[in-house]
């Protein structure tokens, strides 16, 4: 089953908003693809959110484009920023990149953006969205996968097992609300 960015937004609007803002804070991010031999390749990439979709544009003969044409799986990591604050945490998206061949969609995408020509356009189909932040001494992971609710996992710095918080509304900034003793 295919899931789009719009499906993620519909399922978890506050979390999706936090993730999108995190990506829109900086222009350049890091894309991981798989080389022909299966080893990972990391490259820089600009991403665009338009019409409820997450778009990846790139030059036709780039290694990342060749990788995605061969194997559409990717991981996309948001730029961590210029310092160690990482407001809204560390964010990454994993999924599949589907090349867009429809000329009308490509022209609509290019209108107003003026990407360098020629370009390839991929629509991201998220299969996992993860935001990591720190709350006191806990590492907090918010994880969304298609077909289920967002999960919030807490891991302390000791040997205690990972704790899953009950599903519920996140705090005002899309961060999990603190729970005493939890």
Number of C-alpha atoms within 10 A of each C-alpha: 4 9 16 19 20 17 18 26 17 12 18 16 14 18 25 20 15 18 23 17 12 22 23 17 13 15 13 17 19 19 23 20 25 21 17 12 6 10 8 13 16 16 14 15 18 16 22 17 14 9 10 13 17 19 22 21 21 20 16 14 11 12 16 23 23 17 20 20 14 13 16 19 20 24 20 24 20 25 20 19 15 8 7 7 9 15 12 17 19 19 23 21 22 20 19 21 23 17 18 15 11 9 9 10 12 15 11 10 18 16 10 8 9 9 14 11 10 9 15 19 22 21 19 25 26 25 21 15 22 21 22 20 19 15 14 9 11 15 15 24 23 22 19 23 18 18 12 10 14 22 17 22 18 20 17 16 8 8 7 8 9 13 13 15 17 10 11 12 14 16 11 9 12 17 22 22 14 12 7 5 4 9
